[in-house]
Amino acid sequence: MRRARTPAQRRFPRAAALLALAVLLHSHGANAAPPAAAAGGPCRPAAASYRIAMPGHPFAVLPSADEQHAFVSVQASNPRTRTGIAVLACRDGRFVPVQFVPLESQPSGMALTHDGKLLIAADDEYVVFVDTARAIAGRPAIAGYFRNLEDDDAGAVYANVTPDDRFAFVSDENNATITVIDLAKARANGFTRASIVGAIPVGNAPIALTFTADARFLLTTSQRPRRSENVPPACKPEGADPATAAVTVPPGQIVVIDVQKAQTDPAHAVTARIPAGCSPVRMSLAPDGATAWVTARNSNAVLGFSVPKLVAGDAGAQIVSLPAGAAPVPVLATADGTMVLAGNSNRFGLGAKGDQTLSVFDAREAANGRSAALGQLAVGRFPRELTRTASGSLIFLSNWDSDDVMVFDAARLRQLVH
């Protein structure tokens, strides 16, 4: 059994300063002058794309609402690297590391409250709450934490917050549940387990947490259904030789959750379970809220679903399947609604240590069932998460095995496709 670890606040000022300096020098050159402070407003990209070195494996990137900062969950990649949340700031059209909040365990998916004051990090055994103003200022920033599954490891991997900032949802990958947290109560009681409302039973390995446009429903992916559903197998095991492996694994699902019901009776909040290919993992909603784009990792595909049909519980909600590369994981619909990006991780393939690609699709053509492939973008090793700023001007990609984050100017994205 893995030894339990606590994300205690451990500040190492000298080490943190040296690390930040090293990363800044790596990004700007040893003879570069200190970067100037941002002038306010969205960070205007100085390049079509660039990379930011990270002090470990980056999982997710979370931009602030004013687009002047971004938070990156980082897991140590070797004994000399670090685990925690890196704080980036916009300087001269580029994001650079400026602070680091040390954590233990495995910080992964994150969410910001809409007032921008609190960051909720899914951290394997824990849910961690970070004061963003203190994190940006380089002060001790952990407001509190608790285990979302008492005396066990729930495998907390993703998080999201209701638009009114009243409730948080955390995906428990190891427990086949989603934990519901009353944020008002959490703030009032010092972030203790007493703020947990309960758990929503979903399917095995739930990850994505995506609200519909009206926030009445929460959509999550489950890589496999519950055994009690007796869903027949339709997929081969991931990592097995596709030429010889038998079909032994049932397809995954999109699980639809009534948000209001989840706040009072989470055990009975699921309204529908829709088939979603082999090992569905990440999800991104089109800007108009009509289409949910999902990476089916073990289908090597990006699937498009009608959101109204998902909400209605229609088993035929899938409208398109787009062939991607090997084991796509992150997915993102661009803010203008014209493109869908999917990161091909190849995480189970032979030779998976090499650099990978983003598949780029024409979203409008795809939604109408027509040929949609626009090309590919070269990226790093194991692309893991895609996100964008609120304005949509910048797109962030974490390259897990490359220990870096890529930043793309959305307006120049098509120039990079080949």
C-alpha angles and dihedrals in degrees: 000000000000115000113252113247130194124217091231118173107261115172121195102180098180095044092046092050093049091048093050091048092049093050092046091051090048091053099042106025130260094271097044119123118243109280117258121245119263118263095223133265124066117341104261108220115242093194138028088244139349141169132240117205114230129204091237141345110332115216108174137005120211118188120206119244092252089051092229096109139030133194122217124195108220132190122197112260095192138357092279097053131076145246121216142064120314116210116215127194132196112251122170094338096314134091113235132179113261107159141015130209108204117223135167129224116034118312110198128146118029141186134197124216110242092247086061094231102107132046118199114203125193101222109180101254093017148048108222126199118207128192102227097202091054091045091053091048092051094245127132100288111177105114093183147307142204142181110263089205110042115236093355143074111259093181095235104203111156139029141190138173131219115250091251091054091235100116138031127203123206125191113228102204095184096044103045090233143102116228116222116210128192100221095194089055091044092055092046097048098042096260100297131155088262087083092065110108094190143276132288113220107226127149136295117302101003114193123153119071110190126165120216115244092265091044091231092119136038119211121205134177122230117192092212133013123244115278090238089068091064094214110181118242119266103158139066120236113272113253093022122120102273091209095059108018119110124233102256106138126085119230121261129247148225106230118206118212129193102229097204092048090049090059093062108017109020094166089068101033099103112104103174145007115205126189111250113178128262115331102344108200120160132032137195126185121223112245091253090053093234100109132046114204114207132183111226097199098191092043092054086228147110111229125205119210132189105240094207089054092048090052090047090053093243110165087206094062094120110100103174144009117208119198110236133173128277116319101341113207116166121051132183136180109212118242093248091054095236102109143035119204126200127185114223104215101179083198094155098038132101110262091022091150092081127092116280139203145243115234111220121205135185100244097202094050090046093050088054093051095251131129105288111172112126098173140265142290123218111237138159136281117306103355102212114171136020124195138155140211120264091257090047092232094121132042122200126203124186115213102203101193094036092057092226144101122228121212121201130194100230092209091059098038095108089056089063097050116102 
